[in-house]
Amino acid sequence: MPIASAVVADDEILNRELLAEILPRFGITVRTAKDGVQALKALEAEPADLLISDIRMPGMGGLKLLLKAREKWPDMPVVMMTAFASVESAIESMRQGAYDYLMKPFGVEQVEALLIRLNERSTLVREVRVLRQEVRDRHRERTMLGSSPAMKDALDTIARAAKANATVLVHGESGTGKELVARALHEQSARASGPFIRVNCAALTATLLTSELFGHEKGAFTGASDVHIGRFELADGGTLLLDEISEVTPDLQAKLLRVLEEREFERVGGSRPIRVDVRIVATTNRDLTAEVKAGRFREDLYYRLNVIPVQLPPLRERRDDIPAIIRHYLEIFGREMGLKPRIEDQALQVLVGYRWPGNVRELVNIVERLLVLNGGSPLDLEAVRRSLPELALAAGAVVVAEPAAATASQAIRFGDAVTLDELERQHILATLERVGGNKQEAADRLGIARRTLWDRLERYRAVAPESGQANEG
């Protein structure tokens, strides 16, 4: 919506009258005040779309008015007026949250240019809100489901933790939904209107991760041609997700500890402390207590992170939840594709019986693949066999659910029985072979982290393809 109303605060009557004359030409109603106190009273009586204030006024000056206005009406743009000699004060006001400033003396052209910028900003803010809501709606659909005791405990902890600002440490295997937990904590908190920023600690080298987290100043190192704002600054007022925190090096662990304790840091190459208000959510697929004992993770940082622990169970330990998860995502993907999918009980039992090394992430990928490959046809046993050869169904295996989920009489038989561990091993090695030994691609297809793939290969005492065929990609 374009700017429709404004409050103008200035102790100089000529400036107030000038703006009271210019702004209505652009369809803006104006109320004037001679100082910050009067301006605040006017806004409290009736909020406005815009505040224009002089910096220097008796009583409550412009900078104090700016801070109070930002606190009470954070979405209202504030423009400061200043004379040439006070331009540094105007720049400082922008650091404090002012949108722009008008240099005195000004005329119609300067005010018109300002209003054009403000209306462009209003359009962008509205579009960002719409996009944020769309993202929230999509993530709300891709939510955590489950009625198993372990999942109920996790969901209850998340609901309670969302109301606080305490740091949360989410434990769980790859694919269990740790990022969904972080998003839920953010969206159910008082910070929901603020930014949600994520950084994958395992994806960057220590040097790059330091710069990515804290930012850097121009000239801080070779190639630093400009100032770079780090993730901590970007997350100010919101939530920062430190994904796979266990992969952070000891030196960087010490820097993170300082931020958690003091809520401030310096950019790389800088000396000015930067204070931030950020809620930290960290995730790990490793046992951090074991990492502490092994000397790979700082004990003091672990306790700072583990204020509220959330443990996500692997999918194989909550098989009773699998049918509800499958039907939920069938509905989501079916709606996106214009389909009304139906899955038969036998096909559902086969999927329930699989071990799911990639957990919910792998399950979601496979549900989507089933719909893409089978269109609107019912998802029966043959559809699962045809679409999912890596489950070894076509090879004549038997999928046997673990005792907690089903008895042997409930299993779906195709031939000679194999154990779930053996089925998983065949699945992983077959996938690795299909991608020519590229472990990163194999992990992506399986829906698991590369480190998890390595752990599985070590556990099976499996030998990867020969060096001439393998690709560490």
C-alpha positions, 0 to 999 in steps of 0.5 A: 500500500502507498504511504497515506498518512504521516507525522512530521516532528520539527521545532521549526515551524517553517519546515513543519508547514512546508511538509504539511503543504508538500505531502498532501500533493501526493495524497498523504494526510499530515499531522505535525508536532513541535517535538518528540513528545508531541509526535509520540502522542500523535502516533499513539492516538492514531498510528501513521504510515510514515514518521518524519522527524528533525534530529535536533529538537528541544526536549525529546530529540529525533534519535530518542524519538526514533528508538521509541518509534522503532520499538512501538511501530517496527514496520513504520519507516522513519525519515530524519531531517538534518542540516548539512553540518549534522550529516554524521548524525543522520548517518548514525540515525540510519544505523539505529534504524532510520530508513532515510534522511532529508537534507535541509533545505529541501524542496518538492523534488527531494520529497517526491524522490523520497516518497518513490523510494518509500513506496518501492520499499512498501511494495518489497516489504509486502512481497517479502511478507507474502513470500515468508508466509508461503514458506511458513505454510509449506514448512507447516505442511512438511511438519513433524508427525508421530504419536509414538511415546518418543515422538510425543516427548520430543514434540512436547519439549519443542512446544515448551521450548518455543516460548523461551529464548534458551539455546536448544540442542537437537540430537538425531540421525540424518534425516530425522527432521532436525531442521524442522524442529528449528523452524518450529521453535522459531515459528512458534516463538515471539521471534517468528516475525524476525529472520530464520537463518541457517548455516551448515557447519559441515559444508564449509572449511573453518576459515570460510565458516568463520567469515560466514558466521561473523562476517568480515571487513573490507581488506580483512584478507586477500579477496575481501573486496567489500564488507561481508555481513555474517549470519549472526548479524543477519539473524539479529532479532530472530533465530540462527540454526547451527546445523551439524555443530559437531563439525566445528573446529576447536578454534571456532568452538572457542569463538562460538562460546564467547558469542553465547556468553557475551552476545557480541563478536567482531567481524574478521579484520574488525575491532568494533564489538557487534552486539546481537540478539539471536536465539541459537538452535544447534543440531548434531547427528553425533553423540556430543558427550562422546565427542567431549570425552574424546577431546574433539568438542569443548565441554563448556560449549556443549553445556552452553548449547545443551540447555534444552535438549531435544532427542529425535528418534530414528524412523525405524524405532517408531514404525507405527508412525510411518503410515500417517507420515506416508499418507500426509505426504501423499496428500501434499504431493498429490495436491501439488500434482493435481492427483488424489493418490491411494495406497493399498495396505500391502504396499503400505506394509512393505514400506513400514517394514523397510529399515529407512536408513535415511529416516523421514527424509528418505521416506519423503523422497520415496513417496514423491518418487512413487507419485511421479512414476505412477501418476494417478494409478493406485499405489499397490505392491507392484507399483512399489516393486516397480518404482523402488528396485533398491528396496530389493523387492524385485530380487525376491527378498522378504521385508520383515518388520522389527518385532515392535512393528509386526510379527512374522505372519504380517510380513510380505514375502517375495522369496527367501528371507533376508534380515533388515540389516542385510536388506539395508546393506544391499540397498546401500551398496547397490546405490553406490554401484549405480552412481559409479562409487560417487559417495556424495551422490549415493548419500544424496540419493539415499537421503542420508549424510555422507558421514552416515554413509561412511559409518554404514560402510565401516559397519558392514566392513564393506569395500568401496569400488576400486579407486579407478571407479570410485569418486569421492565427490 
